[in-house]
Amino acid sequence: MNGFLIPFVAMPKQSRLAHQSESDRMSGGVDRRSVLLALLELIRTEVDLDTLLRRVVDLLAQAMDADRATLFLIDKQSGELVSKAAHLPELPEIRLRSGQGIAGLVAQTQRPVIQSHADDHPRFAASIDRLTGYKTVTVLAVPVLGDDSKSGKELLGVIEVLNKQRGSFDEDDRDLLCELADEVATALNQTQLPERVTMKTPERYHRIIGTSTVMQRVYEIIGRAAATTATVLIRGESGTGKELAARAIHFNSQRARGPFVKIDCTSIPEGLMESELFGHERGAFTGAEQRVLGKAELADGGTLFLDEIGDLKGSLQGKLLRLLQDREFERVGGRKTLSVDVRIVAATNRPLEAWVDSGQFRADLYYRLKVIELAMPSLRERGGDDIERLGQHFVKLYAQKHNKLIRGLSTDALLRLRSHLWPGNIRELEHCIESAVALCPGSDITSSDLPLPSSLNGSIKLLQSDGKSVDGKAIGASSSGLQLPDGLSLADVEQRYIRHTLDRFAGNRSEAARALGIGRNTLLRKLKEE
């Protein structure tokens, strides 16, 4: 079994095993805190789903000093256990009925099983060993249990490890594997992986939700880009997930163990941007009391993500071009030329081609940036199924975060989500669902819980040229909300909706931006683009 390393970071939550004494860790046993840290760090990355699960079982086998590990998940259609990720070179998968084999018994009883001699267990599935030619001797299997429901914990799957390399599995091993199973369950709950066992067009990256045709194209380009070291330009409206795509490219590339460093070209004043990007020497300017490394240097060996690259001022575009071409730069106030090994991924919602034509953006920089171009679709382009799937995902995420017992979205809430235009894209949807979860008085979110415009399911009604709505019903003078004729460009629709939202809030830009699910600066920028 090939091992792997995961960088350790501060744990987001306390673990009872994290309090293991230093003497215990130095005695030759498993460093349980490090194992948990590694698992927690892994599930926060935007790794390809299959890769993520393979790495999880690798880590589980390492932690348990086992020869093999398997993560079984429940197939929601058949109720069987399916080996979603496993050290199983002999077979494409294993399927077990509830109660079949030791893993099936664990699924049936939701209780761990330790077996020193597998042949002696009445539920041991010897037929699997006959198929694989592998001899199972010692077995430890524990359930993966999700959130509490009315009937108790939801069974998500089973983790099974085979053949401890030194001795037999014991109660300490069982406790560690149960704790690791809890963390795996958290990852499964947050990413909806159990539902994906039977999906025909699954999401490829566990932090990016969506199965629409346009998203399948996004996954394809991310995968191809990750296999190279080429510069990537990600295009898309605010809130479409450009940073998630950039992270997915990084974490699925050969640079995954290097740093992912982000710099937002809109949030840093022009006078400080050069120092932020390239660093400065001591005494370079008033207040520069020591040398400071820039983001380009901090990203050495990894990926530098330049968010909203269209807002980079002309004075810095030439220096960035040099970094792209030669991977060289000087710190502010310095004379020494420095070299870095860094991959650059940039993102923008700006019309860079038009800006090149008008002289606002350097043509040579633009063509250097768009070696690989990835277009992130707007939420309205992705369709109702993706909107519904994202909505359910955020409900589960924020119900857990705010400790609310909410099962999901009602039918009328789903219809309302599907009919809204979502000018703020995924960010707007996420804020909408979090608000609904936090304020929902019941166990299901209804249409009235959603903080969306109440008139005409989102205050927008598309009109045909004959004055009828798209559903064929005439729109009278008493109709409320925003009415849009057909034939408008997407940009025109967005601008009209923004103006409509501003009118709703009597010109209050902060309130309008909040309702749109975008930042106030983004709103101001969109207004300037009219």
N, C-alpha and C positions, 0 to 999 in steps of 0.2 A: 504493500500500500504506500503510495506516495504521500508524504506529508506536505503541509503548507503553513505559512506564517501569516498571522493577522496582527496588525499594529494594535497595541493596547491603549485604551483611552479610559477616562473616568467613567465608572458605572453610572447609568442613569437612575438606578434604583438599588436599594439595599438588598442583599441576599444573605440568608443565614449562613451559607457556606463561605461568604466573603470574610467571615470572622474567624476563619481557620487560623490557628496560631502559627507563628513563624516556625516553631519547632516541628509542628506537623508538616509544614511545607518543605522543611529541610531534611526530613527523615527518609526521603526517597520515594514518597508517595506522590500522587497526582496533585499538582498545584491547582486546586479547584477554583480559586478566584481567577487565575489566569485563563482557565478554560471558559469560565463564564464571560469574562471580558472579551475573549476572542469570538465567542458566539454572538454576543451582543453587538460587537463591532461589525461582524459579517452581515447580520440581518438588516443593518442600517444602510448598506450599500445598494446601488441600483444594478445588481448583477443579474445577468440572464437567469431566468427561473431554474432551468435545468442545471446550470453551473452552480447556482446558490445551493440547491438541494444536494448536489454531489459534494460540495465543500462542507455542508453540514454533516453528512454521514462520515466524511473523512475525519472531521473534528471529533465526532462522537466516538469513532473507533480509536482515535488517538487517546482521548480522555479516559476511555475504559480499558486501554491496553488490550483491545480485542483484535482478532484477525479480520473480522468482517462486521459491518453494520448495515442495517436496512431501516429505512423510513417507510412504513406503510401508511397510506391515506385511505379514507373511506370513499369508495365510488358511490356517489349519491344516487345513481340510477339503479345499481344492482345490490348495493349494501355490502359488497365484498371489500376486503382489504386488498389494496393494490400496492406493489412495491414501487413507489414513485421514484425513489432514489436508493441505490443499493450497490454493494460490492458483489456483483452477480454477473461475472463474465460469461457464464454458461447459458443463461436464459435471458430473453428480452424482458420478462417480468414474471412475478409470482402473484397469483390471485388466490385468496383464501376466503372461504365462507366464515361467517361468525361462528366461533367455537371450533373451527378447524385448525389444527396445529397449536403450538404454544402461543403464537402471536394471536391466533383467532380466539383462544381462551382468554387472553388478556383483554381483547376487545369486548368479549362477552361479559366478563366480570368487572372490567375496569380496575383490576388489581394487578400489581407487578408479580412476575414469576422469576425465581432463581432456580436453575436446575444444573447440578454438578455433573450429572450423567444423563444426557438427553434421551438415550434409549430407554431409560427407566420411567420416563414420564408417559402417562397413558395418552396424552394428546399429541405426542411428538409425531410430526408428519415425516416419517421415514421416506415416503415416496419422493419428496423434494430432493433429499440426498441422493436417491437412486437416479434421478434425472440429471443432477449436476455432477455427480461423482465426487462431491465434497463431503467430508466426514464431520458432522456436527457433534461436539463433545459437551461443551459447557454453553449454557444459554442464560441470558438475562433479557427480559422483555418488560417494558413499562408502557402504560397508556399515555397518549397525548390528549389532554383534556382541555376543552375550550371554556368559554364563559358559562357561568351558572344560568340555568333556565328553570322553568317550573318543575321539570322532571329531574333536575340535578345537572351535573356537568355534561356538556356536549362532547361526545367522543369524536375526535378529529382523526385519530390514527394510532399507530403503535410504533415504538422504537424497539428494535431487537438487535442485540449484539451477540456475536458468537465467538467461542473459543478464546478465552482469556489466555494471553501468551505466557503468563507466569501464574500458575495456580488456578483457583476457581473464583468466580464472582462471589462477593460477600455483601453484607448489608450496607457497608460504606459505598460500595459500587452502586447498589440499588438507590441509595439516597442521592448520590451525585447524578445518576441518569434521570431520576425523577425531577430533579431541579433543572437539568438541561431540557427535559421534555416540556417543562413549564415555559421556558424561554422560546422553544420551538413553537409551542401553542400560541404564544403572543404574536410571533411572526405570521403564523398561519391565519390568525384572526384578523390581523391588520391588513393582510394582502389578499384575503379571500382565496387562498390556495386550495382548500378542500373542494370548492365549487369548480375549480379549474381542472380537476382530475378528469371530468367527462366533457369538458368544452371542446368543440370541434375546431375553433379558431382561438386558441388561448393567447392571453397576453404573454409577451415574451420576457418582459422585465417586471420584477415583482413590485416595484414602486411606481410603475406606470400602468394605469388602468385603461383598458379599452380593447375591443375586438373588431371594430369597424374596418372596412376595407382601407380607408385612408391611414388608419393606425398600423395596419399590417405593413404598409409601405414604409412608415416611419421605423418600425422594428427592423425591417430589412436593411435600411440605410444605416441605422445605428450599428447593426451587426457588421456590416461591411466596413464602416468607418473604423470601428474598434479594432479590426484586424490590420489596420495600417497605422502609420505615424503622420498621415497627412493632416494639414490644417483644415478645420471644419467651420463653416458659417451656418448658423442655425437661424432661420427666419420664422417670424410668426408674431401674431398680436400679443399684447400683454396678457399674461395669465394663461397661456397655452401650454406651459410646461417646458420652456426652453432650457432652464437650468437642470431639470430632471434628465432631459435628453443628453445634456453635456456630461452629467455625472455618469449616466449609463455608458456613454462612449468611453469615459476614463476607466471605470471599474471593470469593464469587459475587455480592456486592452492589456498589453504587456506592461503598461505603466501603473497597473492597479495598486501596486504596493508603494508607489510614490505618492507625493502630495497632490491633492486637488485644491488649487488656490483660485479664489474668485476675486475679481475687482469690478465694481459697479461704476461704469463711466459716467453715470448721471448723478451719483450721490457725493462725489468728491469735487471740491472747488477747483477751478482750472489751475490756479496757482500752486496747488498741492498735488496735482495729478502726476506730474513727472516724478516727484519724490516718492509717491505711493507706488508707482510702477517700477521705478528703477532704483529707489533708495537714495540716500545722501550721505556724504561724509561729514564728520564733525566740523562745525564752523562754516558749513556751506551757506547758511543764512542765519539770521537772527533767531535764536532759540534752538539751533541745532547743536546740542551739547554733546552728542555722541553719534557714532556711525549707526545708521539704520538700514537694514536690508530691505529692498523693495520686493514687491510681489513676484516679479520675474525671477529673482534670485531664490526666493523661498519655494518656488515651484520647480526648482532644478530636479530632474529625474522624474517629474510627474507632468501634470497638465495645468496650464494657466487658462482660466476661463474669463474672457473679457465680455461682461454683460453690457448690453446697450452700446455696442461699439460705434454706432452711428453718432453718438454724442461726444466722441473724442474730438477735441479741438484740433484745428489744422496744424498748430505748432508742434503737436506731439505725433501727428500721423506719420511724419517722416522718420522719427525715431523708432516708432513701432514697426515701420517697414523694414528698418535695419535689423531689428530683433527677429522678424520673420525670415528675412533673407539669410542672415549670417549667424543668428543666435548670439549676437554681441551687443553690448551697451556699456555706458559709463554711468556711475552714480552721479547725482547732482553734486557739483563741487569737487568731483574726482577727475583724475587724468588717466587712470589705469583702465584699459579695456578689459571687460569681463566677458567670459563665455559661459553659457548655460545650455544644458540639455533639457529642453522643455517643448512640450507640444502645446499648440495654441488652438483653442476652440473659442469662437466668438459668437455672439448672439445680437440680434437687432430686430426692432419692429419698424425700422425706418425704411423708406423707399430709396435704398442706396444707389440704384441705377440712375434715378432722377437726380440725386445729389451729385453723382459723378458728372452728369451732363451739365449741371449748373455750377460746377466748380467747388461745391461744399465738401466733397469727399474725394480724396486722391484716387485716381483710376488705378494706378499701380498697386496701391494698398488693397483696393477692392478686389482685384483679380488674384492677389496673393492670398486673401482671406477665403475666397470661395473655391478652393481646390475641390472640396467636397461640400455640397450644399444640401441642407436638410430643411424642409419646410414643415413646420408644426401646424397642423390644421386647427382652425377655430372649433370651439365646442359645437356650434350650430352646424358645421360641416360634418361632424362626426356622427350625428344622428341620435335619435331617441334612445337606442339601446345603450350606447356609451354614456349618455346623460344619466340614465337609470342606474347603470352599474356603478358609476362614480358616486351618485347620490347614496346608494346603499353602502358603498365603501366608507364614505365620510360619516354616515350615521353610526356605523359600527365603531369607527375610530374615535369619534367624539363622545359617544355614549360611554365608552371605556374611560376616556380622559376625564369626563365630568361626572363619572360614577352615576350615570342615569340608566335605569332599566327600561330601555327603549328597544322594541323588537325590529322596527323598520319603518318604511314609508307606506302610507295607505294608498289605495288606488287613485283617489282624487289628488293626492299630493304628487304622485308620479305623473299624472296627466298634466298637472300644472307645471312641473319641472320640464316636461317634454315640450310644452308650448311656449316657454319663455325664450327670448332671443339670446340671452347670455352674452351681452357685449363685454362683460368682464371675464368671460371664459371660465376656466376651471377655478381660478381664484375666487371669482364671484360665487360660483356654485359651492365651493368649500365654506366660504363665510356664511352663505345662506343656510347651509345645513348645520353648521356649528351653532348659529343663533337659534335655529329651530330646536335642536337637541337641548340646548341650555334652558329654553323657556317652555318646552313642551310639557303640559301637565299630565299627559297620559302615557300609555305604553306604545302608541303608534303616532307618528307625525302625520298630521292631516294638512290639507291645503291651507287652512286658516293659520297654521303654525309657521308657514313659510313667509319670511319677510320680503315678499315680492309685491309689485304693484297689483292692486286688487281688480282693476278694470280690464276686461277682455283678456284674462290670463296672461298678463305681462304688459298691458297697455299698448299692445301693437296689433293691428289688424291689417293684413295685406289685402290690397284692393286690386281687382282686375281693371282693365281700361274701361269696362262698361259700368263701373261704379259699384259692382258687386264684390263681396268678399270672396276669398279663395274657396270657401265652402258653398258659394252660390247664393248666399243670403244678402239681400240689399242692406246697405248701411244708411240709416236715417240720420237726420240732423241731431237727434238726441243721443246718438252713440257717443260714448266717452272713450278716452284713450287716444293713442296715436294711430292715424290711418296713413298707410303707405301705398302708393300706386305701384303696379309692377313696372319693370324696366329700370329700376334704380340699381346702381352699382352697390357692391357691398360697402364701400367707403361712404356712399351717400346715406345708406341705411344707418350705419353707425353714427354719422354726424347728426342725423335727424333724431335718433334716439337719445344721444347725449344732450342735445338741445331740449328735447322733451323732458328729460330727467332734471335738467337745470330749472326748467319752468316749474316742475312739480315742487321743487325745494326753494322756490322764490329766488333763484340765483345763487344760493348758498353752495359754493363749489365743494367744500369739505363734505357736506351731507350728500351731495350728488355723487361724489367720488366713492363714498362709502356704499351708497345704494348700488353703484355700478360694479363694486368689487375691485376697484383699481385705486392706486395711490393718487393723491391730489396733484402731484407733479406730473403724473401720466395724463391726468385729465387736462391740465393746463397745456401740455404739449399737444394733445389731440385737438384742442380748440385752436391752437396756433396753426395747425395743418389745414384748417378750412380754406 
